[in-house]
Every structure is written in C-alpha cells, then in structure tokens.
C-alpha cells in the first residue's frame, strides 16, 4: 500500500493534512472512499482512545484494491481558530468532505466515477447531504448513523447516562434542562437560534441548520446506492431504534442494503460492555475492525 501526504484547502484559512492510501496495484484507476468523522474534534484516524477506525478501514480497503482519503477534522487541526468562529455543520464537516471528494476526482490513479462517501456516526448522518452538496459520489456508506435529528440523539444519550442515586437525579435534571433548550427550535428565526447557547461554544443554530433535513430525508430524494451498517452492541446509536427506523423508512428504497453486526460496538470492533457509563473502558482496550466489516464494504463498492 502506498500512502501519500497531501493538503486539502491549501491557500485557504483552514488547510488540512490528508493521507491518500492507494492499493499496491493502482496501475489502472481504482475506486476510492472519502472518510467523514463523527462528532467532536478528531484526527485523520478518527482515534477514540485506543481505537483507530479510519486507519483500520483505510488499511483493510487497500487490501481489497480500494483507495481512501482521510484527514484531520477542521475542529481538530484548527481548534483555536475555530473557537473564534461561528461553527456550523457546513463549515465543520460538509465543506472539507466535498474538497476531499473533488481532490480524488482529480487524482489519476482514482476512478473518478466510483468515489464513495463513508460516514461514521455523525458523519453517517451527513454523508447523504455531502453527496447532494457537491461531492456527487457513486454511493454512500453509513456506519452507525441515525435517521433522527442530532438534538434527539444528544438528549437520549444524556438520559441513558442516568446512573444511580444522586447521580441519577443530577443527570435527570440536566436532561430536562437540555431537552427544554430545543423547544420550538424550528420555529425560531436563524438569528434567534444563533443567539441561544447550547453548551460550550455551540449555539442552537448548529442543530437547526443540521436538522432541517435528516439523513433519511436526503436518501429518499436520492437513487444512489447506500449501505447502512450497525453494531448490535452500540450504546451510542441503537440497533433497535436508529437502525430499525432506517429499515422502516427506507423499506421501499431501491439500491439500499442493511448490515447488522450483533457483537460489535459503535466503532465496529468487538464489544466489551454494553453500557454508555462504561464508554471510557469500552474504548481503552485496543481492537481493530475485522474482515467481516471491511469485506462487506469492499463487496458493496465492487458491485457499484
């Protein structure tokens, strides 16, 4: 496998380091994947403590003759600068993913007609939008995504973290406070949403701008092939809720495949715990994405 260090957004305010991974045999143009991170600041490997999902996927897909591009997320590479900006989903994620897709289209070793967007977690929620707003991919791979809005997932995860005793009472109070923040969100003007803080430097417009259309809404407007993947022991995105709802909403959509991995977690490695309160323990033991997952992605790309 060949790895090339590249820059996207060179000459702009937010240039990003990129690794382009090419399979050993790229003498003829090969398909390629753009990897889109989940929420929060994240490096190009999408490192979560001891787990490196994007590195695993890049190395594994290269063995199947598939190139990939991964990059430091803007909020990771330019954290200080981004704190002084009004961050939106578009500026944080969409724009850079489109730049990465277009870079691939200009790379001689890449088949420009067979570029796929692979989004993980929040990246999966945004993959169909990235396609519609300039990436114009061949197909979409949604790993641990949801058809729900982001604010619904945030509030649900807070409720899941209830714990016991006094901690449960504190979290229940926080849950009610945060849930109330979203009341009437889509009736607010953009300026009103921008003026209301959610937490830290994030305002409610971040959620409103993203929630105008869900991943399912975008998919139902598209005929692009889609692969929707879910870990059965994921406690951040739920198989019996998010994945089941995708299957229900997209039941009549053509070119849509679903894959459930009963023993895998949110990062698509073998689960140890099934408890959001043990997230730090779950992600602090090194494991790697296996061939079952990588092979399913490679098969999907091969037939599309």
RAVENVEN-V403228 format. One record per residue. N is the residue number from 1. SS is DSSP state (hx for helix, st for strand, lp for the rest). PHI is phi in degrees with one decimal (* if undefined). PSI is psi in whole degrees, 0 to 359 (* if undefined). Layout:
n->(N & N)
ss->(SS & SS)
phi->(PHI & PHI)
psi->(PSI & PSI)
//
This chain:
n->(1 & 2 & 3 & 4 & 5 & 6 & 7 & 8 & 9 & 10 & 11 & 12 & 13 & 14 & 15 & 16 & 17 & 18 & 19 & 20 & 21 & 22 & 23 & 24 & 25 & 26 & 27 & 28 & 29 & 30 & 31 & 32 & 33 & 34 & 35 & 36 & 37 & 38 & 39 & 40 & 41 & 42 & 43 & 44 & 45 & 46 & 47 & 48 & 49 & 50 & 51 & 52 & 53 & 54 & 55 & 56 & 57 & 58 & 59 & 60 & 61 & 62 & 63 & 64 & 65 & 66 & 67 & 68 & 69 & 70 & 71 & 72 & 73 & 74 & 75 & 76 & 77 & 78 & 79 & 80 & 81 & 82 & 83 & 84 & 85 & 86 & 87 & 88 & 89 & 90 & 91 & 92 & 93 & 94 & 95 & 96 & 97 & 98 & 99 & 100 & 101 & 102 & 103 & 104 & 105 & 106 & 107 & 108 & 109 & 110 & 111 & 112 & 113 & 114 & 115 & 116 & 117 & 118 & 119 & 120 & 121 & 122 & 123 & 124 & 125 & 126 & 127 & 128 & 129 & 130 & 131 & 132 & 133 & 134 & 135 & 136 & 137 & 138 & 139 & 140 & 141 & 142 & 143 & 144 & 145 & 146 & 147 & 148 & 149 & 150 & 151 & 152 & 153 & 154 & 155 & 156 & 157 & 158 & 159 & 160 & 161 & 162 & 163 & 164 & 165 & 166 & 167 & 168 & 169 & 170 & 171 & 172 & 173 & 174 & 175 & 176 & 177 & 178 & 179 & 180 & 181 & 182 & 183 & 184 & 185 & 186 & 187 & 188 & 189 & 190 & 191 & 192 & 193 & 194 & 195 & 196 & 197 & 198 & 199 & 200 & 201 & 202 & 203 & 204 & 205 & 206 & 207 & 208 & 209 & 210 & 211 & 212 & 213 & 214 & 215 & 216 & 217 & 218 & 219 & 220 & 221 & 222 & 223 & 224 & 225 & 226 & 227 & 228 & 229 & 230 & 231 & 232 & 233 & 234 & 235 & 236 & 237 & 238 & 239 & 240 & 241 & 242 & 243 & 244 & 245 & 246 & 247 & 248 & 249 & 250 & 251 & 252 & 253 & 254 & 255 & 256 & 257 & 258 & 259 & 260 & 261 & 262 & 263 & 264 & 265 & 266 & 267 & 268 & 269 & 270 & 271 & 272 & 273 & 274 & 275 & 276 & 277 & 278 & 279 & 280 & 281 & 282 & 283 & 284 & 285 & 286 & 287 & 288 & 289 & 290 & 291 & 292 & 293 & 294 & 295 & 296 & 297 & 298 & 299 & 300 & 301 & 302 & 303 & 304)
ss->(lp & st & st & st & st & st & st & st & lp & lp & lp & lp & lp & lp & lp & st & st & st & st & st & st & st & lp & lp & lp & lp & lp & lp & lp & st & st & st & st & st & st & st & lp & lp & lp & lp & lp & lp & lp & lp & lp & lp & st & st & lp & lp & st & st & hx & hx & hx & hx & hx & hx & hx & hx & hx & hx & hx & lp & lp & lp & st & st & st & st & st & lp & lp & hx & hx & hx & hx & lp & hx & hx & hx & hx & hx & lp & lp & lp & lp & lp & hx & hx & hx & hx & hx & hx & hx & hx & hx & hx & hx & hx & hx & hx & hx & hx & hx & lp & lp & lp & lp & st & st & st & st & st & st & st & st & st & st & st & lp & hx & hx & hx & hx & hx & hx & hx & hx & hx & hx & hx & hx & hx & hx & lp & lp & lp & st & st & st & st & st & lp & lp & lp & lp & lp & lp & hx & hx & hx & hx & hx & hx & hx & hx & hx & hx & hx & lp & lp & lp & lp & hx & hx & hx & hx & hx & hx & hx & hx & hx & hx & hx & hx & hx & hx & hx & hx & hx & lp & lp & lp & hx & hx & hx & lp & lp & hx & hx & hx & hx & hx & hx & lp & st & st & st & lp & lp & st & st & hx & hx & hx & hx & hx & hx & hx & hx & lp & lp & lp & hx & hx & hx & hx & hx & hx & lp & lp & lp & lp & st & st & st & st & st & st & st & lp & lp & lp & lp & lp & lp & lp & hx & hx & hx & hx & hx & hx & hx & hx & hx & hx & hx & lp & lp & lp & lp & lp & lp & st & st & st & st & st & st & lp & lp & st & lp & lp & lp & lp & lp & st & lp & lp & lp & lp & lp & hx & hx & hx & hx & hx & hx & hx & lp & lp & lp & lp & lp & lp & lp & lp & hx & hx & hx & hx & hx & hx & hx & hx & hx & hx & hx & hx & lp & lp)
phi->(* & -102.5 & -118.4 & -114.8 & -90.8 & -132.2 & -124.0 & -107.2 & 71.6 & -62.5 & 87.7 & -97.5 & -72.4 & -131.0 & -68.2 & -129.4 & -73.3 & -131.3 & -113.4 & -97.8 & -102.0 & -114.3 & -65.7 & -55.6 & -104.7 & -123.8 & -67.4 & -117.0 & -55.9 & -115.3 & -69.1 & -146.5 & -124.3 & -98.3 & -98.3 & -117.3 & -66.4 & -80.9 & -70.8 & 84.7 & -72.1 & -152.4 & -84.6 & -67.2 & -87.2 & 53.8 & -62.5 & -124.5 & 56.0 & -95.9 & -104.7 & -134.9 & -56.2 & -71.7 & -65.1 & -57.2 & -66.7 & -61.1 & -65.3 & -68.6 & -66.8 & -59.6 & -64.7 & -97.6 & 81.7 & -118.6 & -82.0 & -152.7 & -131.0 & -137.8 & -152.0 & -64.8 & -68.2 & -56.9 & -72.8 & -89.2 & -73.2 & -129.3 & -56.1 & -65.0 & -66.1 & -68.4 & -65.1 & -98.5 & -115.4 & -83.3 & -83.7 & -120.3 & -60.5 & -63.7 & -73.2 & -78.4 & -132.4 & -60.2 & -59.7 & -71.9 & -65.4 & -65.8 & -59.8 & -64.9 & -63.4 & -70.0 & -61.8 & -60.1 & -64.0 & -98.9 & -93.0 & -56.9 & -75.3 & -102.6 & -76.9 & -65.7 & -90.1 & -132.1 & -105.7 & -118.4 & -97.5 & -112.5 & -110.8 & -115.8 & 60.5 & -62.3 & -61.7 & -69.5 & -62.6 & -98.8 & -55.1 & -64.5 & -70.1 & -57.9 & -59.9 & -76.3 & -104.9 & 135.6 & -74.2 & 45.8 & -82.5 & -76.2 & -160.1 & -129.7 & -122.7 & -109.8 & -106.3 & 57.3 & -97.5 & -148.6 & -86.3 & -83.4 & -78.4 & -60.1 & -63.6 & -65.9 & -71.5 & -59.7 & -67.1 & -62.9 & -65.2 & -64.1 & -65.6 & -61.5 & -84.7 & -61.2 & 68.7 & -132.8 & 57.8 & -63.2 & -60.6 & -62.3 & -66.1 & -64.4 & -66.0 & -62.4 & -65.4 & -61.8 & -56.7 & -66.2 & -65.0 & -69.6 & -61.0 & -67.3 & -57.3 & -88.8 & -58.0 & 70.3 & -54.4 & -84.7 & -95.5 & -70.0 & -72.1 & -59.1 & -64.8 & -63.8 & -63.6 & -68.3 & -82.9 & -105.3 & -79.5 & -94.9 & -161.3 & 58.8 & -95.1 & -90.3 & -105.3 & -71.0 & -63.5 & -53.5 & -75.5 & -63.4 & -62.5 & -75.4 & -83.6 & -59.0 & -140.5 & -88.9 & -58.1 & -64.8 & -59.3 & -64.3 & -63.7 & -70.2 & -93.5 & -120.4 & -111.0 & -67.0 & -58.8 & -138.0 & -117.5 & -112.4 & -121.4 & -149.6 & -85.6 & -68.4 & -109.8 & -73.9 & -102.9 & -98.7 & -123.0 & -104.6 & -62.8 & -84.4 & -121.1 & -63.4 & -65.0 & -62.7 & -69.1 & -56.7 & -61.9 & -68.9 & -67.5 & -106.4 & -57.3 & -100.4 & -81.0 & -74.4 & 59.2 & -123.1 & -121.2 & -125.2 & -133.7 & -113.3 & -115.5 & -55.1 & -101.3 & -102.5 & -100.3 & -63.3 & -96.6 & 64.1 & -119.4 & -55.8 & -76.1 & -106.9 & -119.1 & -128.7 & -137.2 & -62.2 & -70.9 & -109.7 & -58.0 & -64.1 & -69.7 & -59.2 & -99.5 & -95.8 & -107.8 & -65.6 & -145.1 & -134.8 & -63.4 & -88.6 & -66.3 & -57.4 & -70.2 & -62.8 & -63.6 & -66.0 & -65.4 & -62.1 & -64.5 & -59.6 & -67.5 & -61.4 & -92.6 & -123.0)
psi->(136 & 136 & 127 & 135 & 124 & 170 & 132 & 151 & 25 & 135 & 354 & 182 & 339 & 65 & 147 & 139 & 139 & 144 & 122 & 117 & 123 & 140 & 162 & 319 & 98 & 36 & 332 & 154 & 136 & 156 & 161 & 158 & 135 & 125 & 127 & 123 & 164 & 194 & 158 & 172 & 135 & 145 & 182 & 340 & 357 & 46 & 129 & 96 & 252 & 4 & 144 & 73 & 316 & 326 & 316 & 314 & 318 & 313 & 317 & 317 & 325 & 323 & 339 & 10 & 23 & 128 & 165 & 159 & 131 & 153 & 158 & 135 & 148 & 321 & 346 & 311 & 331 & 47 & 312 & 316 & 321 & 333 & 338 & 10 & 159 & 106 & 128 & 167 & 324 & 311 & 329 & 324 & 310 & 309 & 317 & 325 & 321 & 318 & 318 & 318 & 318 & 327 & 317 & 320 & 338 & 4 & 121 & 326 & 352 & 137 & 106 & 343 & 358 & 58 & 133 & 144 & 122 & 111 & 140 & 131 & 241 & 329 & 327 & 324 & 331 & 347 & 314 & 328 & 319 & 317 & 315 & 340 & 24 & 342 & 324 & 63 & 168 & 323 & 174 & 137 & 115 & 111 & 117 & 47 & 184 & 147 & 358 & 168 & 156 & 318 & 328 & 322 & 319 & 313 & 320 & 317 & 324 & 318 & 322 & 330 & 27 & 322 & 210 & 162 & 225 & 325 & 319 & 319 & 320 & 313 & 323 & 320 & 315 & 319 & 313 & 322 & 312 & 322 & 321 & 331 & 329 & 358 & 127 & 19 & 315 & 358 & 347 & 149 & 163 & 319 & 321 & 316 & 323 & 333 & 349 & 121 & 143 & 295 & 146 & 229 & 7 & 131 & 174 & 340 & 328 & 316 & 319 & 315 & 321 & 324 & 358 & 326 & 135 & 173 & 319 & 321 & 313 & 318 & 322 & 343 & 358 & 154 & 10 & 144 & 141 & 137 & 121 & 121 & 144 & 137 & 133 & 337 & 25 & 124 & 4 & 319 & 132 & 133 & 319 & 0 & 287 & 309 & 317 & 323 & 322 & 312 & 322 & 311 & 328 & 18 & 325 & 4 & 129 & 164 & 34 & 128 & 148 & 136 & 123 & 132 & 97 & 328 & 6 & 156 & 198 & 331 & 10 & 35 & 166 & 129 & 147 & 314 & 166 & 43 & 121 & 335 & 345 & 26 & 318 & 322 & 322 & 321 & 3 & 1 & 124 & 126 & 168 & 151 & 131 & 175 & 332 & 312 & 311 & 320 & 322 & 321 & 315 & 320 & 317 & 316 & 320 & 324 & 2 & *)
//
